[in-house]
Amino acid sequence: MMLGIDRSAARYTWTAAAVLLLLWLVYLVRSTLFIFVLALLFAYLLSPLVDLLDRFLPVSRTRTRTPALAMAYVIFVATVVIVGVQIVPRVVEQATALKERFPKMVASWQQPAPAPAESGTVSSIKAQVLDTLRTQVAARSSDLIGTLPEVGLKFLSVASDLIFVVIIPVLAFFFLKDGNQIREHILSLVDGGPRRALLDDLLADVNVLLAAYMRALVLLALSAFTAYSIFFAVVGVPYGILLAALACLLEFIPMVGPLAASLIILLVAGLSGAPIAAILIFLAAYRMLQDYVVSPHLMGHGVELHPLLVLFGVFGGAEVAGIAGTFLSVPVLALARIVYLHIRKARISAGVAVRQ
């Protein structure tokens, strides 16, 4: 105690103030941090390909990962260009056509069909329900579908921005090239002993988590696009490539994204005269397979979050950081869970050691 100030209380106060200041600084530079996070996730996306190419290159004492990195980047860019040339023009074309035809589709659907011979009460109730449904669809769906071309063009303009085309791959290159050195530097900040071992295990689990998460997201999105586009082509759903691409993009938003994609698909299919029953059965079966078989297998045991917690993270992330927050909500919550489990494990181990 000095000058009436408790040293422990002062130390805790300064620690809390430093943490709050750090959080405030992180919030100020959130846009820059998001770019670095995207670069890190992009590095995890390319990491399996780099490792595969690196195993086939000649072994020497002076060999580095740079040739494998260069080959991986060439393969990735070539794949993106080929897919973009084949798919993007068709998506934009179908989005524009849907925007032009959508008012007519809604108007034709609003016209009530001749009612069959039914009792007066049943016929009246059915007519009121249909009229209410048509009114709500006309009021809500025009804005939703009308913005699809703008959303697609906005996505293309963002993707063509210099930062996203150049800076993120460059940052990812350094993450891939110097990842081991960065990890060793982080470990060197902690003295040897239990804390260093704890940090080492934590970094290893985070590495496994992010690698599995990115691999799962990309594979789930690609599988959604492939399955949806094939089924829509077989059944004859109009604007199939556009709807499949929309489902592919929304797959990156946990739970809420696939649900929104299913609602839009059913809306467009219903207004265009496609077989709703077959589409509904397909969507239900595919979501069951995707959510309960494929996704848990790809995600592994790193992302073990309750659906309520995932929903909270998605909506909370949207409030804090918009689309970026929804995209990062699940990995952030999973990282927080890993940190909590490691700290809890260390405290339990320390308690057992003290009792012994």
SEDO-266158 format. One record per atom (N, C-alpha, C): residue in one letter; x negated, y negated, z. Coordinates in pm, whole numbers, padded with zeros to 5 digits, always signed. Example, Ala and Ser with C-alpha at 12.3 -4.5 7.8 and 13.67 -1.06 7.14 Angstrom:
<seses>
a-01319+00569+00780;a-01230+00450+00780;a-01320+00330+00780;s-01285+00225+00708;s-01367+00106+00714;s-01290-00003+00787;
</seses>
This chain:
<seses>
m-00086+00119+00000;m+00000+00000+00000;m-00090-00124+00000;m-00072-00213-00099;m-00151-00334-00109;m-00058-00448-00148;l-00061-00555-00065;l+00027-00671-00087;l+00172-00630-00091;g+00206-00527-00014;g+00345-00482-00008;g+00390-00403-00129;i+00294-00360-00217;i+00329-00287-00339;i+00282-00143-00324;d+00371-00050-00343;d+00336+00091-00337;d+00265+00129-00467;r+00145+00187-00457;r+00068+00220-00577;r+00139+00326-00662;s+00199+00425-00597;s+00269+00528-00674;s+00388+00470-00750;a+00464+00385-00681;a+00578+00322-00749;a+00532+00233-00863;a+00421+00158-00841;a+00368+00073-00948;a+00321+00156-01066;r+00256+00269-01037;r+00208+00355-01146;r+00324+00412-01226;y+00429+00457-01158;y+00545+00509-01229;y+00615+00400-01309;t+00619+00280-01254;t+00683+00169-01325;t+00608+00134-01452;w+00474+00127-01442;w+00394+00097-01560;w+00406+00209-01663;t+00413+00334-01619;t+00430+00445-01713;t+00563+00436-01786;a+00670+00407-01712;a+00801+00392-01775;a+00802+00275-01873;a+00738+00164-01834;a+00731+00048-01924;a+00653+00082-02051;a+00543+00158-02035;a+00464+00195-02153;a+00544+00285-02246;v+00621+00378-02188;v+00703+00467-02271;v+00810+00387-02345;l+00876+00295-02276;l+00978+00212-02342;l+00918+00127-02452;l+00799+00071-02427;l+00731-00007-02530;l+00696+00078-02651;l+00651+00201-02625;l+00619+00292-02734;l+00743+00324-02817;l+00853+00352-02751;l+00978+00381-02823;l+01024+00260-02904;w+01007+00141-02849;w+01045+00020-02922;w+00959+00001-03046;l+00828+00027-03034;l+00739+00016-03149;l+00773+00121-03254;v+00806+00241-03209;v+00846+00345-03304;v+00971+00303-03380;y+01065+00241-03310;y+01186+00195-03377;y+01155+00086-03479;l+01062-00001-03448;l+01027-00109-03541;l+00965-00056-03669;v+00885+00050-03658;v+00815+00104-03776;v+00881+00232-03823;r+01010+00246-03800;r+01080+00371-03833;r+01076+00401-03982;s+01082+00297-04065;s+01078+00322-04211;s+00945+00380-04252;t+00837+00325-04201;t+00704+00379-04232;t+00687+00519-04176;l+00735+00540-04055;l+00725+00674-03995;l+00805+00776-04077;f+00919+00733-04130;f+00999+00825-04211;f+00924+00868-04336;i+00849+00776-04395;i+00768+00812-04513;i+00663+00915-04474;f+00598+00895-04360;f+00496+00990-04316;f+00560+01126-04283;v+00679+01123-04224;v+00747+01250-04193;v+00783+01323-04322;l+00833+01250-04422;l+00863+01312-04551;l+00737+01371-04614;a+00626+01299-04601;a+00500+01351-04654;a+00458+01478-04582;l+00475+01481-04450;l+00441+01599-04373;l+00529+01718-04413;l+00658+01694-04429;l+00748+01802-04470;l+00718+01847-04613;f+00681+01753-04698;f+00641+01789-04835;f+00515+01874-04833;a+00424+01844-04742;a+00303+01925-04727;a+00339+02067-04683;y+00432+02080-04590;y+00475+02213-04549;y+00544+02287-04663;l+00611+02213-04752;l+00676+02274-04867;l+00575+02333-04964;l+00463+02264-04984;l+00361+02310-05078;l+00259+02404-05014;s+00257+02410-04884;s+00154+02487-04815;s+00149+02634-04856;p+00263+02707-04866;p+00253+02847-04909;p+00193+02863-05048;l+00227+02773-05142;l+00170+02781-05275;l+00020+02752-05273;v-00023+02655-05193;v-00166+02624-05182;v-00242+02742-05124;d-00187+02803-05020;d-00253+02919-04959;d-00263+03035-05058;l-00158+03056-05137;l-00159+03164-05235;l-00265+03140-05342;l-00272+03019-05395;l-00372+02987-05497;l-00514+02992-05439;d-00527+02950-05315;d-00660+02947-05254;d-00716+03089-05237;r-00630+03187-05218;r-00679+03325-05203;r-00731+03383-05333;f-00686+03330-05447;f-00730+03382-05576;f-00852+03311-05632;l-00894+03202-05572;l-01012+03129-05620;l-01139+03196-05569;p-01251+03182-05642;p-01377+03243-05600;p-01422+03191-05464;v-01478+03279-05384;v-01524+03244-05251;v-01668+03198-05257;s-01696+03085-05190;s-01833+03033-05181;s-01846+02953-05052;r-01967+02926-05014;r-01990+02852-04889;r-01941+02709-04897;t-01952+02650-05013;t-01915+02509-05030;t-01773+02490-05083;r-01698+02601-05096;r-01565+02590-05155;r-01470+02521-05057;t-01385+02432-05111;t-01283+02363-05033;t-01145+02397-05089;r-01043+02343-05024;r-00906+02367-05069;r-00863+02271-05180;t-00950+02181-05221;t-00912+02080-05320;t-00869+02140-05453;p-00942+02240-05511;p-00894+02299-05638;p-00755+02362-05625;a-00732+02432-05514;a-00600+02493-05493;a-00493+02385-05479;l-00525+02275-05410;l-00431+02165-05397;l-00398+02105-05533;a-00500+02084-05616;a-00477+02025-05749;a-00389+02116-05834;m-00417+02246-05832;m-00336+02340-05910;m-00192+02343-05858;a-00174+02338-05725;a-00039+02338-05669;a+00039+02214-05712;y-00027+02099-05713;y+00040+01976-05754;y+00078+01981-05901;v-00008+02036-05985;v+00023+02047-06128;v+00144+02138-06149;i+00147+02250-06079;i+00260+02343-06092;i+00389+02277-06043;f+00382+02206-05931;f+00501+02141-05876;f+00554+02034-05970;v+00466+01948-06020;v+00509+01840-06110;v+00569+01898-06238;a+00507+02001-06293;a+00560+02063-06414;a+00699+02122-06390;t+00716+02186-06275;t+00847+02243-06242;t+00953+02135-06228;v+00919+02026-06159;v+01014+01916-06140;v+01052+01854-06274;v+00956+01835-06362;v+00984+01774-06493;v+01076+01864-06575;i+01046+01994-06577;i+01128+02086-06656;i+01271+02091-06603;v+01284+02104-06473;v+01418+02110-06414;v+01492+01977-06433;g+01419+01866-06417;g+01482+01736-06434;g+01534+01714-06575;v+01457+01754-06673;v+01498+01737-06813;v+01619+01822-06846;q+01628+01941-06785;q+01737+02032-06815;q+01866+02000-06740;i+01856+01947-06619;i+01974+01936-06532;i+02020+01793-06512;v+01928+01699-06486;v+01968+01563-06449;v+02055+01496-06555;p+02022+01502-06686;p+02112+01438-06784;p+02253+01495-06782;r+02266+01626-06761;r+02399+01686-06757;r+02476+01642-06633;v+02406+01628-06521;v+02473+01581-06400;v+02524+01439-06417;v+02441+01352-06471;v+02483+01212-06492;v+02598+01205-06592;e+02592+01286-06697;e+02699+01286-06798;e+02831+01332-06738;q+02828+01439-06659;q+02952+01488-06600;q+03004+01392-06494;a+02915+01327-06419;a+02960+01229-06320;a+03029+01111-06386;t+02974+01064-06496;t+03037+00953-06569;t+03173+00994-06626;a+03178+01115-06684;a+03305+01163-06739;a+03410+01181-06631;l+03371+01232-06515;l+03466+01250-06406;l+03518+01116-06356;k+03432+01016-06347;k+03476+00885-06302;k+03579+00825-06399;e+03561+00847-06528;e+03652+00791-06627;e+03786+00864-06627;r+03782+00996-06607;r+03904+01075-06617;r+03979+01088-06485;f+03915+01054-06376;f+03976+01081-06246;f+04109+01008-06225;p+04122+00880-06261;p+04254+00815-06243;p+04366+00887-06316;k+04340+00937-06438;k+04443+01009-06512;k+04475+01142-06444;m+04372+01207-06389;m+04395+01334-06320;m+04483+01314-06197;v+04457+01208-06123;v+04538+01179-06004;v+04680+01142-06044;a+04693+01063-06151;a+04826+01020-06196;a+04909+01139-06242;s+04849+01232-06317;s+04923+01349-06362;s+04960+01441-06247;w+04873+01448-06147;w+04901+01533-06031;w+05009+01472-05942;q+05020+01339-05945;q+05121+01272-05863;q+05261+01294-05915;q+05274+01327-06044;q+05407+01349-06099;q+05461+01481-06046;p+05566+01482-05972;p+05617+01606-05913;p+05671+01700-06019;a+05640+01828-06001;a+05691+01930-06092;a+05839+01958-06061;p+05914+02014-06160;p+06054+02046-06135;p+06067+02145-06020;a+06148+02113-05922;a+06162+02197-05803;a+06246+02319-05835;p+06208+02436-05787;p+06290+02556-05808;p+06417+02550-05724;a+06506+02643-05755;a+06633+02647-05682;a+06609+02693-05539;e+06622+02603-05445;e+06601+02634-05304;e+06712+02567-05224;s+06717+02604-05101;s+06815+02540-05015;s+06780+02392-05000;g+06880+02311-04970;g+06859+02167-04964;g+06756+02125-04862;t+06761+02184-04742;t+06668+02144-04636;t+06525+02181-04671;v+06504+02306-04718;v+06369+02351-04754;v+06314+02268-04868;s+06397+02242-04970;s+06352+02163-05084;s+06317+02021-05042;s+06394+01963-04954;s+06366+01826-04909;s+06235+01818-04830;i+06213+01914-04739;i+06091+01914-04660;i+05970+01934-04750;k+05979+02028-04844;k+05868+02055-04935;k+05837+01932-05020;a+05941+01865-05068;a+05919+01746-05150;a+05851+01635-05069;q+05893+01618-04944;q+05831+01515-04860;q+05684+01547-04833;v+05654+01674-04806;v+05514+01713-04782;v+05429+01688-04905;l+05479+01728-05021;l+05402+01708-05144;l+05384+01560-05176;d+05488+01480-05156;d+05475+01337-05182;d+05372+01274-05089;t+05376+01313-04961;t+05278+01259-04867;t+05137+01301-04905;l+05119+01427-04944;l+04987+01477-04984;l+04936+01405-05108;r+05023+01385-05205;r+04982+01315-05327;r+04943+01170-05296;t+05019+01106-05210;t+04987+00968-05174;t+04851+00957-05107;q+04824+01049-05013;q+04696+01045-04942;q+04580+01075-05036;v+04599+01172-05126;v+04492+01203-05222;v+04466+01084-05312;a+04571+01021-05360;a+04553+00906-05447;a+04485+00791-05375;a+04515+00776-05247;a+04459+00663-05172;a+04314+00687-05132;r+04277+00812-05103;r+04143+00840-05049;r+04045+00890-05152;s+04093+00966-05250;s+03999+01035-05337;s+03942+00946-05446;s+04013+00841-05485;s+03961+00755-05592;s+03828+00692-05555;d+03823+00641-05433;d+03697+00581-05389;d+03587+00684-05377;l+03620+00806-05329;l+03519+00909-05311;l+03461+00953-05444;i+03548+00990-05538;i+03499+01038-05667;i+03442+00924-05749;g+03498+00805-05734;g+03449+00693-05811;g+03307+00654-05780;t+03262+00689-05662;t+03125+00654-05624;t+03024+00762-05660;l+03067+00876-05711;l+02971+00982-05742;l+02866+00939-05843;p+02903+00873-05956;p+02798+00829-06046;p+02701+00730-05981;e+02757+00638-05900;e+02668+00542-05834;e+02573+00614-05737;v+02627+00715-05666;v+02541+00790-05575;v+02431+00861-05651;g+02467+00922-05764;g+02365+00990-05844;g+02261+00894-05897;l+02307+00780-05949;l+02211+00681-06000;l+02126+00623-05889;k+02187+00603-05771;k+02110+00552-05657;k+02004+00653-05616;f+02042+00780-05615;f+01945+00884-05580;f+01831+00887-05681;l+01863+00873-05808;l+01758+00874-05909;l+01669+00751-05897;s+01729+00636-05864;s+01647+00515-05851;s+01555+00524-05730;v+01605+00583-05620;v+01520+00602-05503;v+01409+00701-05534;a+01445+00809-05602;a+01345+00909-05634;a+01240+00856-05730;s+01276+00756-05811;s+01180+00700-05904;s+01101+00584-05845;d+01127+00548-05721;d+01053+00442-05656;d+00907+00480-05640;l+00819+00380-05648;l+00676+00405-05643;l+00635+00472-05513;i+00698+00433-05402;i+00661+00491-05273;i+00688+00640-05272;f+00807+00680-05320;f+00844+00820-05313;f+00772+00904-05417;v+00729+00845-05526;v+00664+00921-05631;v+00514+00932-05608;v+00454+00830-05551;v+00308+00827-05539;v+00263+00842-05394;i+00316+00760-05305;i+00264+00756-05168;i+00286+00888-05095;i+00407+00942-05103;i+00437+01065-05029;i+00350+01182-05076;p+00335+01208-05206;p+00243+01316-05246;p+00098+01290-05205;v+00055+01163-05207;v-00082+01133-05164;v-00100+01162-05017;l-00006+01118-04935;l-00014+01148-04792;l-00006+01298-04766;a+00079+01365-04841;a+00089+01511-04824;a-00042+01579-04862;f-00111+01526-04962;f-00241+01582-05002;f-00339+01578-04886;f-00342+01465-04815;f-00435+01454-04702;f-00391+01544-04586;f-00260+01557-04565;f-00214+01649-04461;f-00258+01792-04492;l-00247+01833-04619;l-00286+01968-04656;l-00438+01986-04652;k-00509+01885-04693;k-00654+01896-04701;k-00718+01891-04563;d-00671+01803-04478;d-00736+01780-04348;d-00648+01822-04232;g-00555+01914-04254;g-00464+01955-04148;g-00536+02016-04029;n-00634+02102-04056;n-00707+02166-03946;n-00787+02063-03866;q-00848+01967-03935;q-00924+01863-03864;q-00833+01776-03778;i-00713+01745-03831;i-00617+01666-03753;i-00575+01742-03628;r-00552+01871-03643;r-00513+01951-03528;r-00625+01955-03424;e-00748+01975-03467;e-00860+01979-03373;e-00879+01844-03303;h-00855+01735-03377;h-00867+01603-03315;h-00761+01583-03207;i-00639+01630-03234;i-00533+01619-03133;i-00569+01701-03009;l-00622+01820-03030;l-00661+01904-02917;l-00775+01843-02838;s-00864+01771-02906;s-00978+01711-02837;s-00936+01598-02742;l-00815+01547-02759;l-00768+01442-02669;l-00736+01494-02529;v-00725+01625-02515;v-00693+01687-02386;v-00811+01769-02341;d-00844+01758-02215;d-00954+01836-02159;d-00920+01984-02159;g-01025+02067-02158;g-01004+02210-02156;g-00931+02256-02032;g-00867+02371-02041;g-00792+02423-01929;g-00649+02452-01966;p-00562+02462-01867;p-00422+02496-01895;p-00352+02395-01986;r-00384+02267-01970;r-00317+02167-02053;r-00356+02181-02200;r-00482+02208-02225;r-00526+02227-02363;r-00462+02352-02424;a-00455+02459-02343;a-00391+02581-02391;a-00243+02557-02419;l-00178+02479-02331;l-00037+02446-02352;l-00019+02368-02481;l-00104+02267-02505;l-00094+02188-02627;l-00123+02272-02750;d-00219+02365-02739;d-00251+02453-02852;d-00132+02540-02888;d-00068+02600-02788;d+00051+02682-02815;d+00165+02598-02870;l+00179+02476-02819;l+00285+02388-02866;l+00266+02352-03013;l+00144+02317-03053;l+00117+02283-03192;l+00138+02404-03283;a+00102+02522-03235;a+00123+02642-03316;a+00272+02667-03339;d+00353+02652-03234;d+00498+02673-03250;d+00560+02565-03339;v+00515+02441-03326;v+00566+02334-03412;v+00530+02361-03558;n+00411+02410-03583;n+00369+02443-03718;n+00459+02551-03779;v+00486+02655-03701;v+00573+02762-03749;v+00715+02710-03772;l+00763+02626-03681;l+00899+02572-03692;l+00916+02489-03819;l+00827+02394-03841;l+00842+02305-03957;l+00825+02381-04088;a+00732+02477-04090;a+00714+02556-04212;a+00839+02638-04243;a+00895+02703-04141;a+01016+02782-04162;a+01135+02693-04199;y+01145+02577-04136;y+01258+02489-04162;y+01257+02437-04306;m+01142+02391-04351;m+01134+02339-04488;m+01156+02449-04591;r+01096+02566-04567;r+01116+02677-04660;r+01264+02715-04665;a+01328+02719-04549;a+01469+02756-04545;a+01556+02653-04616;l+01531+02524-04590;l+01613+02420-04654;l+01606+02428-04806;v+01487+02440-04859;v+01471+02443-05004;v+01535+02568-05063;l+01513+02683-05001;l+01570+02807-05052;l+01722+02806-05041;l+01776+02752-04933;l+01921+02744-04919;l+01982+02650-05022;a+01917+02537-05048;a+01968+02444-05148;a+01963+02505-05288;l+01852+02570-05320;l+01840+02633-05452;l+01940+02748-05469;s+01959+02826-05364;s+02055+02936-05373;s+02197+02883-05388;a+02228+02772-05319;a+02361+02712-05334;a+02383+02663-05476;f+02284+02595-05533;f+02299+02546-05670;f+02315+02662-05768;t+02235+02766-05751;t+02242+02880-05842;t+02377+02952-05832;a+02418+02983-05709;a+02544+03056-05691;a+02664+02974-05737;y+02667+02847-05701;y+02781+02763-05739;y+02788+02745-05890;s+02675+02716-05953;s+02677+02691-06098;s+02717+02817-06174;i+02670+02935-06131;i+02708+03059-06199;i+02857+03087-06182;f+02906+03075-06059;f+03049+03102-06034;f+03137+03002-06110;f+03101+02874-06108;f+03182+02774-06178;f+03183+02800-06329;a+03069+02845-06382;a+03065+02875-06526;a+03151+02996-06560;v+03151+03097-06473;v+03230+03217-06498;v+03379+03188-06487;v+03418+03115-06383;v+03559+03085-06360;v+03610+02977-06454;g+03521+02891-06500;g+03561+02782-06588;g+03601+02656-06515;v+03529+02623-06408;v+03557+02501-06333;v+03496+02382-06407;p+03574+02280-06436;p+03517+02161-06501;p+03414+02092-06410;y+03318+02027-06472;y+03213+01954-06402;y+03135+02046-06306;g+03111+02169-06352;g+03047+02268-06266;g+02906+02231-06226;i+02826+02179-06321;i+02687+02143-06289;i+02684+02027-06190;l+02773+01930-06206;l+02780+01817-06113;l+02815+01865-05972;l+02916+01950-05960;l+02957+01999-05829;l+02850+02088-05766;a+02781+02168-05847;a+02674+02251-05794;a+02556+02166-05747;a+02524+02061-05823;a+02415+01971-05781;a+02452+01896-05653;l+02579+01857-05641;l+02624+01789-05519;l+02614+01883-05399;a+02655+02009-05417;a+02642+02106-05308;a+02497+02130-05272;c+02410+02129-05372;c+02267+02148-05346;c+02211+02035-05261;l+02244+01911-05293;l+02193+01797-05216;l+02252+01793-05075;l+02381+01820-05062;l+02445+01815-04931;l+02403+01931-04842;e+02339+02032-04899;e+02290+02144-04818;e+02180+02098-04721;f+02117+01985-04749;f+02011+01934-04662;f+02067+01868-04536;i+02199+01844-04532;i+02262+01788-04412;i+02332+01902-04339;p+02287+01940-04222;p+02340+02059-04154;p+02490+02048-04127;m+02562+02155-04153;m+02702+02175-04120;m+02794+02075-04188;v+02774+01948-04166;v+02862+01847-04223;v+02848+01842-04376;g+02725+01855-04427;g+02703+01849-04571;g+02775+01958-04648;p+02758+02086-04613;p+02832+02191-04684;p+02983+02177-04674;l+03033+02132-04559;l+03178+02111-04545;l+03227+02002-04638;a+03155+01890-04645;a+03193+01782-04736;a+03187+01828-04881;a+03084+01906-04916;a+03074+01957-05053;a+03191+02047-05087;s+03233+02133-04994;s+03346+02222-05019;s+03475+02144-05040;l+03497+02040-04960;l+03618+01959-04976;l+03620+01887-05110;i+03506+01833-05151;i+03500+01764-05281;i+03523+01863-05395;i+03464+01982-05384;i+03481+02083-05488;i+03628+02123-05500;l+03694+02147-05387;l+03835+02184-05391;l+03921+02072-05446;l+03886+01948-05413;l+03963+01834-05463;l+03952+01823-05614;v+03829+01825-05665;v+03809+01812-05810;v+03869+01931-05883;a+03848+02050-05830;a+03902+02169-05896;a+04054+02168-05898;g+04115+02125-05786;g+04261+02121-05782;g+04319+02020-05879;l+04257+01905-05889;l+04308+01802-05981;l+04285+01838-06127;s+04182+01918-06155;s+04152+01954-06292;s+04218+02083-06336;g+04296+02147-06249;g+04369+02266-06287;g+04291+02395-06275;a+04180+02396-06205;a+04101+02518-06187;a+04169+02608-06085;p+04136+02737-06086;p+04200+02831-05991;p+04153+02806-05848;i+04237+02741-05769;i+04201+02703-05634;i+04180+02826-05545;a+04266+02927-05561;a+04257+03044-05473;a+04122+03113-05489;a+04080+03132-05614;a+03952+03199-05638;a+03836+03116-05584;i+03843+02984-05600;i+03736+02897-05551;i+03732+02898-05399;l+03848+02895-05336;l+03854+02896-05190;l+03796+03026-05134;i+03829+03138-05196;i+03774+03267-05152;i+03623+03270-05170;f+03577+03218-05283;f+03432+03216-05307;f+03360+03129-05205;l+03413+03009-05179;l+03349+02919-05084;l+03344+02981-04943;a+03455+03043-04902;a+03457+03105-04769;a+03357+03220-04761;a+03355+03306-04863;a+03262+03419-04862;a+03117+03372-04868;y+03091+03271-04951;y+02953+03223-04963;y+02905+03158-04834;r+02991+03080-04768;r+02950+03016-04643;r+02926+03120-04534;m+03006+03224-04530;m+02984+03331-04433;m+02848+03397-04458;l+02818+03427-04584;l+02690+03489-04617;l+02575+03394-04589;q+02590+03268-04628;q+02483+03170-04612;q+02455+03138-04465;d+02561+03115-04389;d+02545+03066-04252;d+02512+03176-04151;y+02559+03298-04177;y+02543+03403-04077;y+02444+03513-04117;v+02398+03512-04242;v+02303+03615-04286;v+02175+03550-04339;v+02189+03468-04442;v+02071+03414-04509;v+02001+03309-04423;s+02077+03211-04374;s+02016+03102-04298;s+01945+03149-04171;p+02006+03235-04087;p+01930+03281-03969;p+01804+03358-04005;h+01809+03434-04115;h+01689+03509-04156;h+01578+03415-04201;l+01614+03309-04275;l+01512+03216-04324;l+01461+03124-04214;m+01551+03078-04128;m+01510+02987-04022;m+01425+03056-03916;g+01446+03188-03897;g+01372+03256-03793;g+01427+03220-03656;h+01343+03232-03556;h+01386+03206-03418;h+01346+03067-03370;g+01293+02982-03459;g+01248+02851-03414;g+01362+02752-03395;v+01464+02760-03482;v+01575+02665-03477;v+01694+02735-03414;e+01692+02751-03284;e+01800+02815-03211;e+01879+02708-03137;l+01968+02642-03210;l+02046+02533-03154;l+02194+02567-03162;h+02266+02532-03058;h+02410+02555-03056;h+02477+02463-03161;p+02582+02513-03229;p+02649+02428-03329;p+02695+02294-03275;l+02741+02289-03150;l+02782+02160-03093;l+02664+02063-03085;l+02547+02116-03050;l+02429+02032-03042;l+02387+01985-03181;v+02403+02072-03280;v+02371+02033-03417;v+02464+01922-03465;l+02593+01936-03438;l+02689+01832-03476;l+02657+01701-03407;f+02626+01708-03278;f+02589+01587-03206;f+02466+01522-03269;g+02366+01604-03305;g+02246+01549-03367;g+02273+01486-03502;v+02360+01549-03581;v+02391+01496-03714;v+02461+01360-03703;f+02565+01352-03620;f+02638+01226-03607;f+02554+01120-03535;g+02480+01163-03432;g+02394+01068-03364;g+02282+01018-03453;g+02223+01107-03532;g+02120+01066-03626;g+02172+00970-03731;a+02297+00994-03775;a+02356+00902-03873;a+02376+00763-03814;e+02415+00757-03687;e+02434+00628-03622;e+02301+00554-03607;v+02194+00627-03577;v+02065+00563-03551;v+01991+00529-03679;a+01986+00623-03774;a+01900+00604-03891;a+01966+00642-04022;g+02097+00651-04028;g+02165+00677-04154;g+02136+00816-04208;i+02116+00824-04340;i+02091+00952-04405;i+01962+01015-04353;a+01861+00933-04329;a+01736+00986-04274;a+01758+01051-04139;g+01844+00993-04056;g+01872+01050-03925;g+01945+01182-03934;t+02039+01195-04027;t+02108+01322-04043;t+02013+01431-04091;f+01922+01394-04178;f+01827+01491-04232;f+01728+01539-04126;l+01684+01448-04040;l+01583+01480-03940;l+01641+01525-03806;s+01773+01523-03792;s+01832+01551-03661;s+01799+01692-03612;v+01814+01791-03698;v+01791+01929-03656;v+01644+01955-03621;p+01547+01918-03707;p+01408+01941-03665;p+01367+01864-03540;v+01421+01743-03521;v+01388+01668-03400;v+01443+01739-03277;l+01567+01786-03283;l+01623+01859-03170;l+01549+01990-03145;a+01510+02058-03254;a+01435+02182-03238;a+01297+02156-03177;l+01233+02046-03216;l+01104+02011-03157;l+01120+01978-03009;a+01226+01905-02975;a+01251+01873-02834;a+01274+02001-02754;r+01343+02096-02812;r+01366+02223-02744;r+01234+02297-02721;i+01147+02298-02821;i+01019+02366-02806;i+00935+02300-02697;v+00931+02167-02697;v+00855+02095-02593;v+00909+02128-02456;y+01042+02126-02442;y+01103+02156-02312;y+01069+02297-02267;l+01077+02395-02357;l+01049+02533-02318;l+00903+02551-02277;h+00811+02484-02346;h+00670+02497-02311;h+00641+02432-02176;i+00699+02315-02152;i+00678+02249-02023;i+00737+02334-01910;r+00855+02388-01934;r+00919+02473-01832;r+00836+02598-01807;k+00784+02658-01915;k+00700+02777-01898;k+00574+02744-01819;a+00513+02628-01848;a+00391+02590-01775;a+00420+02566-01628;r+00534+02505-01596;r+00567+02480-01456;r+00596+02610-01382;i+00663+02704-01448;i+00690+02833-01385;i+00560+02908-01359;s+00470+02904-01459;s+00341+02972-01442;s+00261+02909-01329;a+00264+02776-01320;a+00191+02708-01213;a+00252+02742-01077;g+00384+02752-01068;g+00448+02788-00943;g+00414+02929-00898;v+00409+03021-00996;v+00373+03160-00964;v+00228+03167-00915;a+00138+03089-00981;a-00001+03091-00940;a-00020+03034-00799;v+00057+02931-00765;v+00046+02873-00631;v+00093+02971-00525;r+00204+03043-00552;r+00256+03139-00454;r+00162+03256-00435;q+00088+03292-00542;q-00007+03402-00529;q-00135+03359-00458;
</seses>
